[in-house]
Protein backbone atom coordinates (compact mmCIF):
# COMPACT_ATOMS: atom_id res chain seq x y z
CA UNK A 1 0.00 0.00 0.00
CA UNK A 2 1.50 3.32 -1.07
CA UNK A 3 1.26 6.21 1.32
CA UNK A 4 0.67 9.54 -0.36
CA UNK A 5 2.56 12.54 1.03
CA UNK A 6 0.46 14.92 3.10
CA UNK A 7 0.43 18.68 3.03
CA UNK A 8 1.24 18.95 6.74
CA UNK A 9 3.75 21.55 7.74
CA UNK A 10 7.24 20.36 8.54
CA UNK A 11 9.62 21.82 11.10
CA UNK A 12 13.03 23.21 10.21
CA UNK A 13 16.00 24.00 12.42
CA UNK A 14 18.04 27.20 12.01
CA UNK A 15 21.13 28.29 13.90
CA UNK A 16 21.27 32.05 14.34
CA UNK A 17 23.21 34.60 16.37
CA UNK A 18 21.15 37.50 17.71
CA UNK A 19 22.33 40.68 19.38
CA UNK A 20 19.80 42.09 21.84
CA UNK A 21 20.43 45.41 23.58
CA UNK A 22 19.58 45.97 27.21
CA UNK A 23 20.89 47.48 30.43
CA UNK A 24 22.47 44.16 31.37
CA UNK A 25 22.57 40.54 30.29
CA UNK A 26 19.50 39.55 32.31
CA UNK A 27 17.35 42.29 30.75
CA UNK A 28 18.56 41.38 27.25
CA UNK A 29 17.83 37.69 27.97
CA UNK A 30 14.35 38.59 29.15
CA UNK A 31 13.71 40.60 25.95
CA UNK A 32 14.94 37.66 23.85
CA UNK A 33 12.63 35.24 25.68
CA UNK A 34 9.68 37.61 25.15
CA UNK A 35 10.42 37.83 21.44
CA UNK A 36 10.76 34.07 21.08
CA UNK A 37 7.62 33.30 23.09
CA UNK A 38 5.41 35.73 21.17
CA UNK A 39 5.50 33.80 17.91
CA UNK A 40 3.33 30.72 17.55
CA UNK A 41 5.26 29.63 14.43
CA UNK A 42 8.27 29.00 16.67
CA UNK A 43 7.84 25.35 17.70
CA UNK A 44 10.74 25.28 20.19
CA UNK A 45 13.96 27.09 20.97
CA UNK A 46 17.13 26.69 22.99
CA UNK A 47 19.45 29.44 24.19
CA UNK A 48 22.89 27.90 23.77
CA UNK A 49 25.16 30.75 24.80
CA UNK A 50 25.18 34.34 25.89
CA UNK A 51 23.70 33.80 29.34
CA UNK A 52 26.07 35.47 31.76
CA UNK A 53 24.97 34.26 35.17
CA UNK A 54 27.42 33.77 37.99
CA UNK A 55 29.88 36.46 36.91
CA UNK A 56 30.33 37.61 40.50
CA UNK A 57 31.29 34.07 41.47
CA UNK A 58 33.82 33.82 38.65
CA UNK A 59 35.29 37.21 39.56
CA UNK A 60 35.43 36.25 43.21
CA UNK A 61 37.17 32.97 42.36
CA UNK A 62 39.73 34.74 40.16
CA UNK A 63 40.41 37.40 42.80
CA UNK A 64 40.82 34.84 45.57
CA UNK A 65 43.07 32.60 43.49
CA UNK A 66 45.37 35.57 42.80
CA UNK A 67 45.56 36.46 46.47
CA UNK A 68 45.91 32.83 47.62
CA UNK A 69 43.16 33.42 50.18
CA UNK A 70 41.18 30.34 51.22
CA UNK A 71 37.73 30.21 49.67
CA UNK A 72 34.82 30.63 52.02
CA UNK A 73 32.54 27.68 51.27
CA UNK A 74 29.56 29.37 52.91
CA UNK A 75 29.75 32.28 50.44
CA UNK A 76 29.82 29.84 47.54
CA UNK A 77 26.79 28.01 48.88
CA UNK A 78 25.03 31.37 49.32
CA UNK A 79 25.94 32.24 45.72
CA UNK A 80 24.62 28.85 44.57
CA UNK A 81 21.39 29.55 46.42
CA UNK A 82 21.22 32.97 44.77
CA UNK A 83 21.80 31.43 41.33
CA UNK A 84 19.19 28.78 42.04
CA UNK A 85 16.73 31.49 43.05
CA UNK A 86 17.55 33.51 39.90
CA UNK A 87 17.09 30.41 37.75
CA UNK A 88 13.76 29.65 39.41
CA UNK A 89 12.71 33.25 38.79
CA UNK A 90 13.68 32.98 35.11
CA UNK A 91 11.77 29.69 34.81
CA UNK A 92 8.69 31.33 36.33
CA UNK A 93 9.00 34.23 33.90
CA UNK A 94 9.39 31.79 31.02
CA UNK A 95 6.25 29.93 32.09
CA UNK A 96 4.40 33.26 32.38
CA UNK A 97 5.50 34.22 28.86
CA UNK A 98 4.36 30.85 27.53
CA UNK A 99 0.94 31.39 29.13
CA UNK A 100 0.78 34.89 27.63
CA UNK A 101 1.68 33.47 24.21
CA UNK A 102 -1.11 30.89 24.53
CA UNK A 103 -3.54 33.65 25.56
CA UNK A 104 -2.46 35.75 22.58
CA UNK A 105 -3.00 32.78 20.25
CA UNK A 106 -6.49 32.23 21.68
CA UNK A 107 -7.28 35.94 21.28
CA UNK A 108 -6.00 35.89 17.69
CA UNK A 109 -8.23 32.88 16.92
CA UNK A 110 -11.23 34.63 18.50
CA UNK A 111 -10.61 37.80 16.48
CA UNK A 112 -10.28 35.75 13.31
CA UNK A 113 -13.56 33.95 14.07
CA UNK A 114 -15.26 37.31 14.75
CA UNK A 115 -13.90 38.69 11.47
CA UNK A 116 -15.25 35.64 9.63
CA UNK A 117 -18.63 36.19 11.31
CA UNK A 118 -19.05 39.83 10.35
CA UNK A 119 -17.72 39.23 6.83
CA UNK A 120 -20.26 36.42 6.42
CA UNK A 121 -22.98 38.80 7.65
CA UNK A 122 -21.94 41.51 5.16
CA UNK A 123 -21.89 38.95 2.35
CA UNK A 124 -25.32 37.62 3.34
CA UNK A 125 -26.91 41.08 3.71
CA UNK A 126 -25.17 42.45 0.58
CA UNK A 127 -24.04 45.45 2.67
CA UNK A 128 -22.32 48.42 1.04
CA UNK A 129 -18.84 49.04 2.49
CA UNK A 130 -15.87 51.26 1.67
CA UNK A 131 -12.41 49.70 1.53
CA UNK A 132 -9.17 51.65 1.56
CA UNK A 133 -6.67 49.62 -0.45
CA UNK A 134 -2.89 49.96 -0.35
CA UNK A 135 -1.61 48.18 -3.44
CA UNK A 136 2.20 48.55 -3.60
CA UNK A 137 2.12 52.11 -2.31
CA UNK A 138 -0.92 53.21 -4.35
CA UNK A 139 -3.77 54.02 -1.97
CA UNK A 140 -7.34 54.23 -3.18
CA UNK A 141 -10.79 53.92 -1.68
CA UNK A 142 -13.62 51.99 -3.29
CA UNK A 143 -17.31 51.59 -2.47
CA UNK A 144 -18.13 47.93 -2.82
CA UNK A 145 -20.09 44.90 -1.75
CA UNK A 146 -18.29 41.84 -0.43
CA UNK A 147 -18.89 38.79 -2.60
CA UNK A 148 -16.58 36.18 -1.10
CA UNK A 149 -13.96 35.72 1.60
CA UNK A 150 -11.38 32.94 1.29
CA UNK A 151 -9.86 32.44 4.74
CA UNK A 152 -7.36 29.85 3.53
CA UNK A 153 -5.80 32.18 0.93
CA UNK A 154 -6.58 35.34 2.94
CA UNK A 155 -8.32 36.95 -0.05
CA UNK A 156 -11.53 38.90 -0.38
CA UNK A 157 -13.56 39.36 -3.59
CA UNK A 158 -15.60 42.55 -3.90
CA UNK A 159 -17.95 44.13 -6.43
CA UNK A 160 -17.01 47.78 -7.13
CA UNK A 161 -20.39 49.53 -7.31
CA UNK A 162 -19.17 52.51 -9.37
CA UNK A 163 -17.11 50.60 -11.94
CA UNK A 164 -19.38 47.53 -11.90
CA UNK A 165 -16.38 45.20 -11.78
CA UNK A 166 -15.22 42.43 -9.48
CA UNK A 167 -11.82 42.73 -7.75
CA UNK A 168 -9.92 40.35 -5.51
CA UNK A 169 -7.57 41.69 -2.84
CA UNK A 170 -5.30 40.09 -0.27
CA UNK A 171 -6.28 40.98 3.30
CA UNK A 172 -2.90 42.61 3.90
CA UNK A 173 -3.68 45.11 1.10
CA UNK A 174 -6.72 46.46 2.99
CA UNK A 175 -5.80 49.41 5.21
CA UNK A 176 -9.28 50.46 6.31
CA UNK A 177 -12.79 49.07 6.28
CA UNK A 178 -15.84 51.27 6.78
CA UNK A 179 -19.49 50.33 6.90
CA UNK A 180 -21.40 52.92 4.83
C-alpha positions in Angstrom: 0.0 0.0 0.0 1.5 3.3 -1.1 1.3 6.2 1.3 0.7 9.5 -0.4 2.6 12.5 1.0 0.5 14.9 3.1 0.4 18.7 3.0 1.2 18.9 6.7 3.8 21.6 7.7 7.2 20.4 8.5 9.6 21.8 11.1 13.0 23.2 10.2 16.0 24.0 12.4 18.0 27.2 12.0 21.1 28.3 13.9 21.3 32.0 14.3 23.2 34.6 16.4 21.1 37.5 17.7 22.3 40.7 19.4 19.8 42.1 21.8 20.4 45.4 23.6 19.6 46.0 27.2 20.9 47.5 30.4 22.5 44.2 31.4 22.6 40.5 30.3 19.5 39.5 32.3 17.3 42.3 30.7 18.6 41.4 27.2 17.8 37.7 28.0 14.3 38.6 29.1 13.7 40.6 25.9 14.9 37.7 23.9 12.6 35.2 25.7 9.7 37.6 25.2 10.4 37.8 21.4 10.8 34.1 21.1 7.6 33.3 23.1 5.4 35.7 21.2 5.5 33.8 17.9 3.3 30.7 17.5 5.3 29.6 14.4 8.3 29.0 16.7 7.8 25.4 17.7 10.7 25.3 20.2 14.0 27.1 21.0 17.1 26.7 23.0 19.4 29.4 24.2 22.9 27.9 23.8 25.2 30.7 24.8 25.2 34.3 25.9 23.7 33.8 29.3 26.1 35.5 31.8 25.0 34.3 35.2 27.4 33.8 38.0 29.9 36.5 36.9 30.3 37.6 40.5 31.3 34.1 41.5 33.8 33.8 38.7 35.3 37.2 39.6 35.4 36.2 43.2 37.2 33.0 42.4 39.7 34.7 40.2 40.4 37.4 42.8 40.8 34.8 45.6 43.1 32.6 43.5 45.4 35.6 42.8 45.6 36.5 46.5 45.9 32.8 47.6 43.2 33.4 50.2 41.2 30.3 51.2 37.7 30.2 49.7 34.8 30.6 52.0 32.5 27.7 51.3 29.6 29.4 52.9 29.7 32.3 50.4 29.8 29.8 47.5 26.8 28.0 48.9 25.0 31.4 49.3 25.9 32.2 45.7 24.6 28.8 44.6 21.4 29.6 46.4 21.2 33.0 44.8 21.8 31.4 41.3 19.2 28.8 42.0 16.7 31.5 43.0 17.5 33.5 39.9 17.1 30.4 37.8 13.8 29.6 39.4 12.7 33.3 38.8 13.7 33.0 35.1 11.8 29.7 34.8 8.7 31.3 36.3 9.0 34.2 33.9 9.4 31.8 31.0 6.2 29.9 32.1 4.4 33.3 32.4 5.5 34.2 28.9 4.4 30.8 27.5 0.9 31.4 29.1 0.8 34.9 27.6 1.7 33.5 24.2 -1.1 30.9 24.5 -3.5 33.7 25.6 -2.5 35.7 22.6 -3.0 32.8 20.3 -6.5 32.2 21.7 -7.3 35.9 21.3 -6.0 35.9 17.7 -8.2 32.9 16.9 -11.2 34.6 18.5 -10.6 37.8 16.5 -10.3 35.7 13.3 -13.6 33.9 14.1 -15.3 37.3 14.8 -13.9 38.7 11.5 -15.3 35.6 9.6 -18.6 36.2 11.3 -19.1 39.8 10.3 -17.7 39.2 6.8 -20.3 36.4 6.4 -23.0 38.8 7.6 -21.9 41.5 5.2 -21.9 38.9 2.3 -25.3 37.6 3.3 -26.9 41.1 3.7 -25.2 42.4 0.6 -24.0 45.4 2.7 -22.3 48.4 1.0 -18.8 49.0 2.5 -15.9 51.3 1.7 -12.4 49.7 1.5 -9.2 51.7 1.6 -6.7 49.6 -0.4 -2.9 50.0 -0.3 -1.6 48.2 -3.4 2.2 48.5 -3.6 2.1 52.1 -2.3 -0.9 53.2 -4.4 -3.8 54.0 -2.0 -7.3 54.2 -3.2 -10.8 53.9 -1.7 -13.6 52.0 -3.3 -17.3 51.6 -2.5 -18.1 47.9 -2.8 -20.1 44.9 -1.8 -18.3 41.8 -0.4 -18.9 38.8 -2.6 -16.6 36.2 -1.1 -14.0 35.7 1.6 -11.4 32.9 1.3 -9.9 32.4 4.7 -7.4 29.8 3.5 -5.8 32.2 0.9 -6.6 35.3 2.9 -8.3 37.0 -0.1 -11.5 38.9 -0.4 -13.6 39.4 -3.6 -15.6 42.5 -3.9 -18.0 44.1 -6.4 -17.0 47.8 -7.1 -20.4 49.5 -7.3 -19.2 52.5 -9.4 -17.1 50.6 -11.9 -19.4 47.5 -11.9 -16.4 45.2 -11.8 -15.2 42.4 -9.5 -11.8 42.7 -7.8 -9.9 40.4 -5.5 -7.6 41.7 -2.8 -5.3 40.1 -0.3 -6.3 41.0 3.3 -2.9 42.6 3.9 -3.7 45.1 1.1 -6.7 46.5 3.0 -5.8 49.4 5.2 -9.3 50.5 6.3 -12.8 49.1 6.3 -15.8 51.3 6.8 -19.5 50.3 6.9 -21.4 52.9 4.8 
